[in-house]
Amino acid sequence: MKYAVISDIHANLEAFSVVLAKCKELGITEYICLGDIVGYNANPKECLDMVRNLSPIGVVKGNHDEYVSNNDTEMEGFNPHAKQAVNWTKDHLSAEDRAWLSALPMRLTVKGTSITIVHATLDSPEAWGYIFDVHHAADNFSYQFTQLCFCGHSHVPIAFCKKPVTVKSDKPIEELTDWAYKRNEGMIPANTQEADSMTVDLQNGYKYLINVGSIGQPRNRDPRASFAVFDSDAKRITRYRLPYDIKTAQEKILAAGLPEKLALRLERGN
């Protein structure tokens, strides 16, 4: 089985369309969505309909999905641009759309798989915390009872593994630095107009916590849409980075009257 794991689409139709075209090319069997389907960009209804039409086997709620679907006007922790996008999005979704988002769970073990999914963190998903280092990962692993956990929220791809007790190591939890393309080197990709991919082979007895990055608004200084594919037969996870029509996405943001900053950050990947 091949599972496409998608996250943080954020109403970016151009990026999402490119990802789905790649999924078709790859022969994806099932889809899993880690939340934040809406927010920031200008095609919330279209992206929400596309996700629902995929009949995903697992979907969880992101913080933008939460605020779009409830009556919280404070939106604690959101900057003014994010708040403006949420309020705009509310006006462009139906009551039924918002009810569907509201009913999504915060975390989920996907039936018939070794996969748990959450938008933020397993230990306190409703607090919308971030996982950026081994210490945060350790908290998450304490609540992870499947081999795999996929998360999003930070828009920054990062991955960790927890070794089995039979493996003697002074570092029982380690970051898989290649997953983020050696992010600690601080390198900006030389050519973001080309697609590429990288793969992690899973080891028996190990647990993995993987942030797949963002489709609709990357923040790792790489503007390409990021998502992952889990091949359960090959025991392999592959992350793809795909260029898309950023200019059109930016023009839609500006035409909708959304903050200019939301358009500019797309080309910078931050």
LONULUM-366449 format. One record per residue: residue number from 1; residue in one letter; x, y, z of N, C-alpha, C in turn. Coordinates in Angstrom, 1 decimal. Example, Ala and Ser with C-alpha at 12.3 -4.5 7.8 and 13.67 -1.06 7.14 Angstrom:
> n, res, n_u, n_v, n_w, ca_u, ca_v, ca_w, c_u, c_v, c_w
> 1, A, 13.2, -5.7, 7.8, 12.3, -4.5, 7.8, 13.2, -3.3, 7.8
> 2, S, 12.8, -2.2, 7.1, 13.7, -1.1, 7.1, 12.9, 0.0, 7.9
# end
This chain:
> n, res, n_u, n_v, n_w, ca_u, ca_v, ca_w, c_u, c_v, c_w
> 1, M, 0.8, -1.2, 0.0, 0.0, 0.0, 0.0, 0.9, 1.2, 0.0
> 2, K, 0.4, 2.2, -0.7, 1.1, 3.5, -0.7, 0.2, 4.6, -0.2
> 3, Y, 0.6, 5.2, 0.9, -0.2, 6.2, 1.6, 0.5, 7.6, 1.3
> 4, A, -0.3, 8.5, 0.8, 0.2, 9.9, 0.7, -0.2, 10.6, 2.0
> 5, V, 0.8, 11.3, 2.6, 0.6, 12.0, 3.9, 0.7, 13.5, 3.5
> 6, I, -0.4, 14.2, 3.6, -0.4, 15.6, 3.2, -0.7, 16.5, 4.4
> 7, S, -0.2, 17.7, 4.5, -0.4, 18.5, 5.6, -0.3, 20.0, 5.3
> 8, D, -1.0, 20.8, 6.0, -0.9, 22.3, 5.9, -1.0, 22.7, 4.5
> 9, I, -2.1, 22.4, 3.9, -2.4, 22.8, 2.5, -2.7, 24.3, 2.5
> 10, H, -3.4, 24.7, 3.5, -3.7, 26.2, 3.7, -4.3, 26.8, 2.5
> 11, A, -5.3, 26.2, 1.9, -6.1, 26.8, 0.8, -5.2, 27.2, -0.4
> 12, N, -4.1, 26.5, -0.6, -3.2, 26.9, -1.8, -3.5, 25.9, -2.9
> 13, L, -4.4, 26.3, -3.8, -4.9, 25.4, -4.8, -3.8, 25.0, -5.8
> 14, E, -2.9, 25.9, -6.1, -1.9, 25.7, -7.1, -0.9, 24.6, -6.5
> 15, A, -0.5, 24.7, -5.3, 0.4, 23.8, -4.7, -0.3, 22.4, -4.5
> 16, F, -1.5, 22.4, -4.1, -2.2, 21.2, -3.8, -2.4, 20.4, -5.1
> 17, S, -2.8, 21.1, -6.2, -3.0, 20.5, -7.5, -1.7, 19.7, -8.0
> 18, V, -0.6, 20.4, -7.8, 0.7, 19.7, -8.2, 0.9, 18.5, -7.4
> 19, V, 0.7, 18.6, -6.1, 0.9, 17.4, -5.2, 0.0, 16.2, -5.7
> 20, L, -1.3, 16.5, -5.9, -2.2, 15.5, -6.3, -1.9, 14.9, -7.6
> 21, A, -1.3, 15.7, -8.6, -0.9, 15.1, -9.8, 0.3, 14.2, -9.6
> 22, K, 1.2, 14.5, -8.7, 2.3, 13.6, -8.4, 1.8, 12.3, -7.7
> 23, C, 0.8, 12.5, -6.9, 0.3, 11.3, -6.2, -0.3, 10.3, -7.3
> 24, K, -1.0, 10.9, -8.2, -1.6, 10.0, -9.3, -0.5, 9.3, -10.1
> 25, E, 0.6, 10.0, -10.4, 1.7, 9.4, -11.0, 2.4, 8.3, -10.2
> 26, L, 2.4, 8.5, -8.9, 3.0, 7.5, -8.0, 2.1, 6.3, -7.7
> 27, G, 0.9, 6.4, -8.1, 0.0, 5.3, -7.9, -0.4, 5.1, -6.4
> 28, I, -0.7, 6.3, -5.8, -1.1, 6.3, -4.4, -2.4, 5.5, -4.1
> 29, T, -2.4, 4.7, -3.1, -3.5, 3.9, -2.7, -4.5, 4.6, -1.8
> 30, E, -3.9, 5.3, -0.8, -4.8, 5.9, 0.2, -4.2, 7.3, 0.6
> 31, Y, -5.0, 8.1, 1.2, -4.6, 9.5, 1.6, -4.8, 9.7, 3.1
> 32, I, -3.9, 10.4, 3.7, -3.9, 10.8, 5.1, -3.7, 12.3, 5.1
> 33, C, -4.5, 13.0, 5.9, -4.4, 14.5, 6.0, -4.2, 14.9, 7.4
> 34, L, -3.1, 15.7, 7.6, -2.7, 16.1, 9.0, -3.3, 17.5, 9.4
> 35, G, -4.2, 18.0, 8.7, -4.9, 19.2, 9.1, -4.4, 20.5, 8.5
> 36, D, -5.1, 21.6, 8.9, -4.9, 22.9, 8.3, -5.1, 22.9, 6.8
> 37, I, -6.2, 22.4, 6.4, -6.6, 22.4, 5.0, -6.9, 23.9, 4.6
> 38, V, -7.3, 24.7, 5.5, -7.7, 26.1, 5.1, -6.8, 27.1, 5.8
> 39, G, -7.0, 28.4, 5.5, -6.2, 29.4, 6.2, -5.1, 29.9, 5.2
> 40, Y, -4.8, 31.2, 5.4, -3.7, 31.9, 4.7, -4.0, 32.2, 3.2
> 41, N, -4.3, 31.2, 2.4, -4.4, 31.3, 1.0, -5.8, 31.4, 0.5
> 42, A, -6.1, 31.6, -0.8, -7.3, 32.1, -1.3, -8.3, 31.1, -1.9
> 43, N, -8.0, 29.8, -1.7, -9.0, 28.8, -2.3, -9.4, 27.8, -1.2
> 44, P, -10.0, 28.2, -0.1, -10.3, 27.3, 1.0, -11.4, 26.3, 0.5
> 45, K, -12.4, 26.7, -0.1, -13.5, 25.8, -0.5, -13.0, 24.8, -1.5
> 46, E, -12.3, 25.2, -2.5, -11.8, 24.2, -3.5, -10.9, 23.2, -2.9
> 47, C, -10.0, 23.6, -2.0, -9.1, 22.7, -1.3, -9.8, 21.7, -0.4
> 48, L, -10.8, 22.3, 0.3, -11.5, 21.4, 1.2, -12.3, 20.4, 0.4
> 49, D, -12.9, 20.7, -0.6, -13.7, 19.8, -1.5, -12.7, 18.7, -2.0
> 50, M, -11.5, 19.1, -2.4, -10.6, 18.2, -3.0, -10.1, 17.2, -2.0
> 51, V, -9.9, 17.6, -0.7, -9.5, 16.7, 0.3, -10.7, 15.7, 0.6
> 52, R, -11.9, 16.2, 0.7, -13.0, 15.3, 0.9, -13.3, 14.3, -0.2
> 53, N, -13.0, 14.7, -1.4, -13.2, 13.9, -2.6, -12.2, 12.7, -2.6
> 54, L, -11.1, 12.9, -1.9, -10.0, 11.9, -1.9, -10.5, 10.7, -1.0
> 55, S, -11.5, 10.9, -0.2, -12.0, 9.9, 0.8, -10.8, 9.4, 1.7
> 56, P, -10.1, 10.4, 2.3, -8.9, 10.0, 3.1, -9.3, 9.0, 4.3
> 57, I, -8.4, 8.1, 4.5, -8.6, 7.1, 5.6, -8.3, 7.7, 7.0
> 58, G, -7.7, 8.9, 7.0, -7.5, 9.6, 8.3, -7.3, 11.1, 8.1
> 59, V, -8.0, 11.9, 8.8, -7.9, 13.3, 8.8, -8.0, 13.8, 10.2
> 60, V, -7.1, 14.7, 10.6, -7.2, 15.4, 11.9, -7.3, 16.9, 11.7
> 61, K, -7.7, 17.6, 12.8, -8.0, 19.0, 12.8, -6.7, 19.8, 13.0
> 62, G, -6.5, 20.8, 12.2, -5.4, 21.8, 12.5, -6.0, 23.0, 13.2
> 63, N, -5.1, 23.9, 13.7, -5.5, 25.0, 14.4, -6.3, 26.0, 13.6
> 64, H, -6.0, 26.1, 12.3, -6.7, 27.0, 11.4, -8.1, 26.4, 11.1
> 65, D, -8.2, 25.1, 11.0, -9.4, 24.4, 10.8, -10.3, 24.6, 12.0
> 66, E, -9.7, 24.6, 13.2, -10.4, 24.8, 14.4, -11.0, 26.2, 14.5
> 67, Y, -10.2, 27.2, 14.2, -10.7, 28.6, 14.4, -11.7, 29.0, 13.3
> 68, V, -11.5, 28.4, 12.1, -12.5, 28.7, 11.0, -13.8, 28.1, 11.4
> 69, S, -13.8, 27.0, 12.1, -15.1, 26.2, 12.4, -15.8, 26.6, 13.7
> 70, N, -15.1, 27.4, 14.5, -15.8, 27.7, 15.8, -16.1, 29.2, 15.9
> 71, N, -16.5, 29.7, 17.0, -16.9, 31.1, 17.1, -15.9, 31.9, 18.0
> 72, D, -14.7, 31.4, 18.1, -13.6, 32.0, 18.9, -13.1, 33.3, 18.1
> 73, T, -13.4, 34.4, 18.6, -12.9, 35.6, 18.0, -11.6, 36.1, 18.5
> 74, E, -11.1, 35.6, 19.6, -9.8, 36.0, 20.1, -8.6, 35.4, 19.4
> 75, M, -8.8, 34.0, 19.1, -7.7, 33.3, 18.3, -6.4, 33.5, 19.0
> 76, E, -6.3, 33.2, 20.2, -5.0, 33.3, 21.0, -3.8, 32.7, 20.3
> 77, G, -2.8, 33.4, 20.2, -1.6, 32.9, 19.5, -1.5, 33.3, 18.0
> 78, F, -2.5, 33.8, 17.5, -2.5, 34.1, 16.0, -2.1, 35.6, 15.9
> 79, N, -1.3, 35.8, 14.8, -0.9, 37.2, 14.5, -2.1, 37.8, 13.7
> 80, P, -2.1, 39.1, 13.5, -3.2, 39.8, 12.8, -3.4, 39.3, 11.4
> 81, H, -2.4, 38.9, 10.7, -2.6, 38.4, 9.3, -3.3, 37.1, 9.3
> 82, A, -2.9, 36.2, 10.2, -3.6, 34.9, 10.3, -5.0, 35.1, 10.7
> 83, K, -5.3, 36.0, 11.7, -6.7, 36.3, 12.1, -7.5, 36.8, 10.9
> 84, Q, -6.9, 37.7, 10.1, -7.7, 38.2, 9.0, -8.0, 37.1, 8.0
> 85, A, -7.0, 36.2, 7.8, -7.3, 35.1, 6.8, -8.4, 34.2, 7.4
> 86, V, -8.4, 33.9, 8.7, -9.4, 33.1, 9.2, -10.8, 33.7, 9.1
> 87, N, -10.9, 35.0, 9.4, -12.2, 35.6, 9.2, -12.7, 35.7, 7.8
> 88, W, -11.7, 35.9, 6.9, -12.1, 35.9, 5.4, -12.5, 34.5, 5.0
> 89, T, -11.8, 33.4, 5.5, -12.1, 32.1, 5.2, -13.5, 31.7, 5.6
> 90, K, -13.9, 32.1, 6.8, -15.2, 31.8, 7.4, -16.3, 32.3, 6.4
> 91, D, -16.1, 33.4, 5.8, -17.1, 33.9, 4.8, -17.1, 33.2, 3.5
> 92, H, -16.1, 32.3, 3.3, -16.0, 31.6, 2.0, -16.3, 30.1, 2.1
> 93, L, -16.8, 29.7, 3.3, -17.1, 28.3, 3.5, -18.6, 28.3, 3.9
> 94, S, -19.3, 27.2, 3.6, -20.6, 27.0, 4.0, -20.7, 26.5, 5.4
> 95, A, -21.9, 26.6, 6.0, -22.1, 26.0, 7.3, -21.8, 24.6, 7.4
> 96, E, -22.1, 23.8, 6.3, -21.8, 22.4, 6.3, -20.3, 22.2, 6.2
> 97, D, -19.6, 23.0, 5.5, -18.1, 22.9, 5.4, -17.5, 23.1, 6.8
> 98, R, -17.9, 24.1, 7.5, -17.4, 24.4, 8.8, -17.8, 23.3, 9.8
> 99, A, -18.9, 22.7, 9.7, -19.3, 21.7, 10.6, -18.4, 20.4, 10.4
> 100, W, -18.1, 20.2, 9.1, -17.2, 19.0, 8.8, -15.8, 19.2, 9.5
> 101, L, -15.3, 20.4, 9.3, -14.0, 20.7, 10.0, -14.1, 20.6, 11.5
> 102, S, -15.2, 21.1, 12.0, -15.4, 21.1, 13.5, -15.4, 19.7, 14.1
> 103, A, -15.9, 18.8, 13.3, -16.1, 17.4, 13.8, -14.8, 16.6, 13.7
> 104, L, -13.8, 17.1, 13.1, -12.5, 16.3, 13.0, -11.9, 16.1, 14.3
> 105, P, -11.3, 14.9, 14.5, -10.6, 14.6, 15.8, -9.2, 15.4, 15.8
> 106, M, -8.7, 15.5, 17.0, -7.4, 16.2, 17.2, -6.2, 15.2, 16.9
> 107, R, -6.5, 13.9, 17.2, -5.5, 12.9, 17.0, -6.2, 11.6, 16.6
> 108, L, -5.5, 10.7, 15.9, -6.2, 9.5, 15.4, -5.2, 8.4, 15.1
> 109, T, -5.5, 7.2, 15.5, -4.7, 6.0, 15.1, -5.5, 5.5, 13.8
> 110, V, -4.8, 5.5, 12.7, -5.5, 5.1, 11.5, -5.8, 3.6, 11.5
> 111, K, -7.0, 3.2, 11.3, -7.5, 1.8, 11.4, -6.7, 0.9, 10.4
> 112, G, -6.3, -0.2, 10.9, -5.6, -1.2, 10.1, -4.2, -0.8, 9.7
> 113, T, -3.6, 0.2, 10.3, -2.2, 0.6, 10.0, -1.4, 0.7, 11.3
> 114, S, -0.1, 1.0, 11.1, 0.8, 1.2, 12.3, 1.0, 2.7, 12.4
> 115, I, 0.0, 3.5, 12.0, 0.1, 5.0, 11.9, -0.8, 5.7, 12.9
> 116, T, -0.2, 6.7, 13.6, -0.9, 7.6, 14.4, -0.7, 9.0, 13.7
> 117, I, -1.8, 9.8, 13.7, -1.6, 11.2, 13.1, -2.1, 12.2, 14.1
> 118, V, -1.5, 13.4, 14.0, -1.8, 14.5, 14.8, -1.4, 15.8, 14.1
> 119, H, -2.0, 16.9, 14.3, -1.6, 18.1, 13.6, -0.4, 18.7, 14.4
> 120, A, -0.5, 18.7, 15.7, 0.6, 19.4, 16.5, 1.4, 18.3, 17.3
> 121, T, 0.9, 18.0, 18.5, 1.7, 17.0, 19.3, 0.7, 16.0, 19.9
> 122, L, 1.1, 14.8, 20.1, 0.3, 13.8, 20.7, 0.0, 14.0, 22.2
> 123, D, 1.0, 14.6, 22.9, 0.8, 14.8, 24.4, -0.2, 15.8, 24.7
> 124, S, -0.4, 16.9, 23.9, -1.4, 17.9, 24.2, -1.8, 18.5, 22.9
> 125, P, -2.5, 17.8, 22.0, -2.8, 18.3, 20.7, -3.6, 19.6, 20.6
> 126, E, -4.4, 19.8, 21.7, -5.3, 21.0, 21.7, -4.5, 22.3, 22.1
> 127, A, -3.2, 22.1, 22.5, -2.4, 23.3, 22.9, -1.6, 23.8, 21.7
> 128, W, -1.6, 23.1, 20.6, -1.0, 23.5, 19.4, 0.5, 23.8, 19.6
> 129, G, 1.2, 22.9, 20.3, 2.6, 23.1, 20.5, 3.4, 22.6, 19.2
> 130, Y, 4.7, 22.8, 19.3, 5.6, 22.5, 18.1, 6.6, 21.5, 18.5
> 131, I, 7.1, 20.7, 17.6, 8.2, 19.8, 17.8, 9.4, 20.2, 16.9
> 132, F, 10.4, 20.7, 17.6, 11.6, 21.2, 16.9, 12.9, 20.5, 17.3
> 133, D, 12.8, 19.7, 18.4, 14.1, 19.1, 18.8, 13.8, 17.8, 19.5
> 134, V, 14.9, 17.1, 20.0, 14.8, 15.8, 20.6, 13.9, 15.8, 21.8
> 135, H, 14.0, 16.9, 22.6, 13.3, 17.0, 23.9, 11.8, 17.0, 23.6
> 136, H, 11.3, 17.8, 22.6, 9.9, 17.8, 22.2, 9.5, 16.4, 21.7
> 137, A, 10.4, 15.8, 20.9, 10.1, 14.5, 20.3, 9.9, 13.5, 21.4
> 138, A, 10.7, 13.5, 22.5, 10.6, 12.6, 23.6, 9.2, 12.6, 24.2
> 139, D, 8.7, 13.8, 24.4, 7.4, 14.0, 25.0, 6.3, 13.3, 24.1
> 140, N, 6.5, 13.5, 22.8, 5.6, 12.9, 21.9, 5.6, 11.4, 21.9
> 141, F, 6.9, 10.8, 21.9, 7.0, 9.4, 21.9, 6.4, 8.7, 23.1
> 142, S, 6.3, 9.4, 24.2, 5.7, 8.9, 25.4, 4.2, 8.5, 25.1
> 143, Y, 3.6, 9.2, 24.2, 2.2, 8.9, 23.8, 2.0, 8.2, 22.5
> 144, Q, 3.1, 7.7, 21.9, 3.0, 7.1, 20.6, 3.1, 5.6, 20.8
> 145, F, 2.0, 4.9, 20.4, 2.0, 3.4, 20.6, 2.0, 2.7, 19.2
> 146, T, 2.2, 3.4, 18.2, 2.4, 2.8, 16.8, 3.8, 3.1, 16.4
> 147, Q, 4.2, 2.3, 15.3, 5.6, 2.6, 14.8, 5.7, 4.0, 14.3
> 148, L, 4.7, 4.5, 13.6, 4.8, 5.7, 12.9, 3.8, 6.8, 13.5
> 149, C, 4.3, 8.0, 13.6, 3.5, 9.1, 13.9, 3.8, 10.2, 12.9
> 150, F, 2.8, 10.7, 12.2, 3.0, 11.8, 11.3, 2.4, 13.1, 11.9
> 151, C, 3.1, 14.2, 11.8, 2.5, 15.5, 12.3, 2.9, 16.6, 11.3
> 152, G, 2.3, 17.8, 11.6, 2.5, 18.9, 10.8, 2.7, 20.2, 11.6
> 153, H, 1.9, 21.2, 11.3, 1.8, 22.4, 12.2, 2.9, 23.4, 12.0
> 154, S, 4.2, 23.0, 12.1, 5.3, 23.9, 12.1, 5.7, 24.4, 10.7
> 155, H, 5.2, 23.6, 9.7, 5.6, 23.9, 8.3, 7.0, 23.6, 8.0
> 156, V, 7.7, 23.0, 8.9, 9.1, 22.7, 8.8, 9.3, 21.2, 8.9
> 157, P, 9.7, 20.5, 7.9, 9.9, 19.1, 7.9, 11.1, 18.7, 8.9
> 158, I, 10.8, 17.7, 9.7, 11.8, 17.3, 10.7, 11.4, 15.8, 11.1
> 159, A, 12.3, 15.0, 11.4, 12.0, 13.6, 11.7, 12.9, 13.1, 12.8
> 160, F, 12.4, 12.2, 13.6, 13.1, 11.6, 14.7, 12.8, 10.1, 14.8
> 161, C, 13.8, 9.3, 15.3, 13.6, 7.9, 15.5, 13.9, 7.6, 17.0
> 162, K, 13.1, 6.6, 17.5, 13.4, 6.1, 18.9, 13.8, 4.7, 18.8
> 163, K, 15.0, 4.4, 19.3, 15.5, 3.1, 19.2, 14.9, 2.1, 20.2
> 164, P, 14.8, 0.8, 19.8, 14.3, -0.2, 20.8, 15.3, -0.3, 21.9
> 165, V, 14.8, -0.8, 23.1, 15.6, -1.0, 24.2, 16.8, -2.0, 24.0
> 166, T, 16.6, -2.8, 23.0, 17.6, -3.8, 22.7, 18.9, -3.2, 22.1
> 167, V, 18.7, -2.0, 21.6, 19.8, -1.3, 21.0, 20.5, -0.4, 22.0
> 168, K, 21.7, -0.7, 22.4, 22.4, 0.1, 23.4, 22.9, 1.4, 22.8
> 169, S, 22.5, 2.5, 23.4, 22.9, 3.8, 22.8, 22.8, 4.8, 23.8
> 170, D, 23.7, 5.8, 23.8, 23.6, 6.9, 24.7, 22.6, 8.0, 24.2
> 171, K, 22.1, 7.7, 23.0, 21.1, 8.6, 22.3, 19.9, 7.8, 21.9
> 172, P, 19.0, 7.4, 22.8, 17.9, 6.6, 22.4, 16.9, 7.2, 21.4
> 173, I, 17.0, 8.6, 21.3, 16.2, 9.3, 20.4, 17.1, 10.2, 19.6
> 174, E, 17.0, 10.1, 18.2, 17.9, 10.9, 17.4, 17.1, 11.6, 16.3
> 175, E, 17.6, 12.7, 15.8, 17.0, 13.4, 14.7, 17.5, 12.7, 13.4
> 176, L, 16.7, 12.5, 12.4, 17.1, 12.0, 11.1, 17.4, 13.2, 10.3
> 177, T, 18.6, 13.7, 10.3, 18.9, 15.0, 9.7, 18.7, 15.0, 8.2
> 178, D, 18.9, 13.9, 7.5, 18.7, 13.9, 6.1, 17.2, 14.2, 5.7
> 179, W, 16.3, 13.9, 6.6, 14.9, 14.2, 6.2, 14.6, 15.6, 5.9
> 180, A, 15.3, 16.5, 6.7, 15.2, 17.9, 6.4, 16.3, 18.4, 5.5
> 181, Y, 16.9, 17.5, 4.7, 18.0, 17.8, 3.8, 19.1, 18.6, 4.6
> 182, K, 19.5, 17.9, 5.7, 20.6, 18.5, 6.5, 20.3, 20.0, 6.9
> 183, R, 19.1, 20.2, 7.5, 18.7, 21.6, 7.8, 19.7, 22.3, 8.7
> 184, N, 20.4, 21.6, 9.5, 21.3, 22.2, 10.4, 22.5, 22.9, 9.7
> 185, E, 22.7, 22.6, 8.4, 23.7, 23.2, 7.7, 23.3, 24.6, 7.2
> 186, G, 22.0, 24.9, 7.4, 21.5, 26.2, 7.0, 21.6, 26.5, 5.6
> 187, M, 21.5, 25.5, 4.7, 21.7, 25.7, 3.3, 20.3, 25.9, 2.7
> 188, I, 20.2, 27.0, 1.8, 19.0, 27.2, 1.0, 19.2, 26.4, -0.3
> 189, P, 18.2, 25.6, -0.7, 18.4, 24.8, -1.9, 18.8, 25.7, -3.1
> 190, A, 19.7, 25.1, -3.9, 20.3, 25.9, -5.0, 19.3, 26.1, -6.1
> 191, N, 18.4, 25.1, -6.4, 17.4, 25.2, -7.4, 16.0, 24.8, -7.0
> 192, T, 15.2, 25.7, -6.7, 13.9, 25.4, -6.2, 12.8, 25.3, -7.3
> 193, Q, 13.3, 25.3, -8.6, 12.5, 25.1, -9.7, 12.4, 23.7, -10.2
> 194, E, 13.1, 22.8, -9.5, 13.1, 21.4, -9.9, 12.6, 20.6, -8.7
> 195, A, 11.9, 19.5, -9.0, 11.4, 18.6, -8.0, 12.5, 17.6, -7.5
> 196, D, 12.5, 17.2, -6.3, 13.4, 16.2, -5.8, 12.7, 15.4, -4.7
> 197, S, 13.5, 14.4, -4.2, 12.9, 13.5, -3.1, 14.0, 12.9, -2.3
> 198, M, 13.7, 12.5, -1.1, 14.6, 11.7, -0.3, 13.9, 10.6, 0.5
> 199, T, 14.6, 9.6, 0.9, 13.9, 8.4, 1.4, 14.5, 8.0, 2.7
> 200, V, 13.6, 7.5, 3.6, 14.0, 6.9, 4.9, 13.5, 5.4, 4.9
> 201, D, 14.4, 4.5, 5.1, 14.1, 3.1, 5.2, 13.8, 2.8, 6.7
> 202, L, 12.7, 2.2, 7.0, 12.3, 1.9, 8.3, 13.0, 0.6, 8.9
> 203, Q, 13.3, 0.7, 10.1, 14.0, -0.5, 10.8, 13.0, -1.1, 11.8
> 204, N, 13.0, -2.4, 11.8, 12.1, -3.1, 12.7, 12.4, -2.7, 14.2
> 205, G, 11.4, -2.5, 15.0, 11.6, -2.2, 16.4, 11.8, -0.7, 16.7
> 206, Y, 12.0, 0.1, 15.7, 12.2, 1.5, 15.8, 10.8, 2.2, 15.7
> 207, K, 10.7, 3.3, 16.4, 9.5, 4.2, 16.2, 10.0, 5.5, 15.5
> 208, Y, 9.1, 6.0, 14.8, 9.4, 7.2, 14.0, 8.4, 8.3, 14.2
> 209, L, 8.8, 9.5, 14.3, 8.0, 10.7, 14.4, 8.4, 11.6, 13.3
> 210, I, 7.5, 11.9, 12.4, 7.8, 12.6, 11.2, 6.9, 13.7, 10.9
> 211, N, 7.5, 14.9, 10.7, 6.8, 16.1, 10.2, 7.0, 16.1, 8.7
> 212, V, 6.0, 16.1, 7.9, 6.1, 16.0, 6.5, 6.3, 17.3, 5.8
> 213, G, 6.2, 18.4, 6.6, 6.3, 19.8, 5.9, 5.0, 20.2, 5.4
> 214, S, 5.0, 21.4, 4.8, 3.8, 22.0, 4.4, 3.6, 22.0, 2.8
> 215, I, 2.4, 21.8, 2.4, 2.1, 21.9, 1.0, 1.9, 23.4, 0.6
> 216, G, 1.1, 24.1, 1.4, 0.6, 25.4, 1.0, 1.4, 26.6, 1.5
> 217, Q, 2.2, 26.4, 2.5, 3.0, 27.6, 3.0, 4.3, 27.1, 3.7
> 218, P, 5.3, 26.6, 3.0, 6.5, 26.1, 3.6, 7.2, 27.2, 4.4
> 219, R, 7.9, 26.9, 5.5, 8.6, 27.8, 6.3, 10.0, 27.4, 6.6
> 220, N, 10.6, 26.6, 5.7, 11.9, 26.1, 5.9, 12.9, 26.7, 4.8
> 221, R, 12.5, 27.9, 4.3, 13.3, 28.6, 3.3, 13.4, 27.8, 2.0
> 222, D, 12.4, 26.9, 1.8, 12.3, 26.2, 0.5, 10.8, 26.4, 0.1
> 223, P, 10.5, 27.1, -0.9, 9.1, 27.4, -1.3, 8.4, 26.3, -1.9
> 224, R, 9.0, 25.2, -2.2, 8.3, 24.1, -2.8, 7.3, 23.4, -1.9
> 225, A, 6.3, 22.8, -2.5, 5.3, 22.1, -1.7, 5.9, 20.8, -1.3
> 226, S, 5.7, 20.4, 0.0, 6.3, 19.3, 0.6, 5.3, 18.3, 1.1
> 227, F, 5.5, 17.0, 0.8, 4.6, 16.0, 1.4, 5.3, 14.7, 1.4
> 228, A, 4.7, 13.6, 1.9, 5.4, 12.3, 2.0, 4.6, 11.2, 1.6
> 229, V, 5.2, 10.1, 1.2, 4.6, 8.9, 0.8, 5.1, 7.7, 1.7
> 230, F, 4.3, 7.0, 2.3, 4.6, 5.8, 3.1, 4.3, 4.6, 2.3
> 231, D, 5.3, 3.8, 1.9, 5.1, 2.5, 1.2, 5.2, 1.4, 2.2
> 232, S, 4.1, 0.9, 2.6, 4.1, -0.1, 3.7, 4.7, -1.4, 3.3
> 233, D, 4.7, -1.8, 2.0, 5.3, -3.0, 1.5, 6.8, -2.9, 1.5
> 234, A, 7.3, -1.8, 1.1, 8.8, -1.5, 1.0, 9.3, -1.1, 2.3
> 235, K, 8.4, -0.7, 3.3, 8.8, -0.2, 4.6, 9.8, 1.0, 4.4
> 236, R, 9.2, 2.0, 3.7, 10.0, 3.2, 3.3, 9.1, 4.4, 3.2
> 237, I, 9.6, 5.5, 3.7, 8.9, 6.8, 3.6, 9.7, 7.7, 2.7
> 238, T, 9.1, 8.4, 1.8, 9.8, 9.3, 0.8, 9.1, 10.7, 0.9
> 239, R, 10.0, 11.7, 1.1, 9.5, 13.1, 1.1, 9.8, 13.7, -0.3
> 240, Y, 8.8, 14.3, -0.8, 8.9, 15.0, -2.1, 8.8, 16.5, -2.0
> 241, R, 9.6, 17.2, -2.8, 9.5, 18.7, -2.8, 9.2, 19.0, -4.3
> 242, L, 8.1, 19.8, -4.5, 7.6, 20.0, -5.8, 7.4, 21.5, -6.1
> 243, P, 8.0, 22.1, -7.1, 7.7, 23.5, -7.5, 6.3, 23.6, -8.0
> 244, Y, 5.7, 24.8, -7.8, 4.4, 25.0, -8.3, 4.2, 26.5, -8.8
> 245, D, 3.1, 26.9, -9.2, 2.9, 28.2, -9.8, 2.6, 29.2, -8.6
> 246, I, 3.7, 29.7, -8.0, 3.6, 30.6, -6.9, 3.0, 31.9, -7.3
> 247, K, 3.3, 32.4, -8.4, 2.8, 33.7, -8.9, 1.3, 33.7, -8.9
> 248, T, 0.7, 32.7, -9.4, -0.8, 32.7, -9.5, -1.4, 32.6, -8.1
> 249, A, -0.8, 31.9, -7.2, -1.2, 31.8, -5.8, -1.1, 33.2, -5.1
> 250, Q, 0.0, 33.9, -5.4, 0.1, 35.2, -4.8, -0.9, 36.2, -5.4
> 251, E, -1.1, 36.1, -6.7, -2.1, 37.0, -7.3, -3.5, 36.8, -6.7
> 252, K, -3.9, 35.6, -6.4, -5.2, 35.3, -5.8, -5.3, 35.9, -4.4
> 253, I, -4.2, 35.8, -3.6, -4.2, 36.3, -2.3, -4.5, 37.8, -2.3
> 254, L, -3.7, 38.5, -3.2, -3.9, 40.0, -3.3, -5.3, 40.3, -3.8
> 255, A, -5.8, 39.6, -4.8, -7.1, 39.9, -5.4, -8.2, 39.7, -4.3
> 256, A, -8.0, 38.8, -3.4, -9.0, 38.5, -2.4, -8.9, 39.6, -1.3
> 257, G, -7.9, 40.4, -1.3, -7.8, 41.4, -0.2, -7.2, 40.9, 1.0
> 258, L, -6.5, 39.8, 0.9, -5.8, 39.2, 2.1, -4.4, 40.0, 2.2
> 259, P, -3.8, 39.9, 3.4, -2.5, 40.6, 3.6, -1.4, 40.3, 2.6
> 260, E, -0.8, 41.4, 2.1, 0.3, 41.2, 1.1, 1.4, 40.3, 1.7
> 261, K, 1.7, 40.3, 3.0, 2.7, 39.5, 3.5, 2.5, 38.0, 3.3
> 262, L, 1.2, 37.6, 3.2, 0.9, 36.2, 3.0, 1.3, 35.8, 1.6
> 263, A, 1.2, 36.7, 0.7, 1.7, 36.4, -0.7, 3.2, 36.4, -0.8
> 264, L, 3.8, 37.4, -0.2, 5.3, 37.5, -0.3, 6.0, 36.3, 0.3
> 265, R, 5.5, 35.8, 1.4, 6.2, 34.7, 2.1, 6.3, 33.4, 1.3
> 266, L, 5.3, 33.3, 0.3, 5.3, 32.1, -0.5, 6.6, 31.9, -1.3
> 267, E, 7.0, 33.0, -1.9, 8.2, 32.8, -2.7, 9.5, 32.7, -1.9
> 268, R, 9.5, 33.1, -0.6, 10.6, 33.0, 0.2, 10.7, 31.7, 1.0
> 269, G, 9.5, 31.0, 1.2, 9.5, 29.8, 1.9, 9.7, 30.1, 3.4
> 270, N, 9.1, 31.1, 4.0, 9.4, 31.4, 5.4, 8.1, 31.9, 6.1
# end
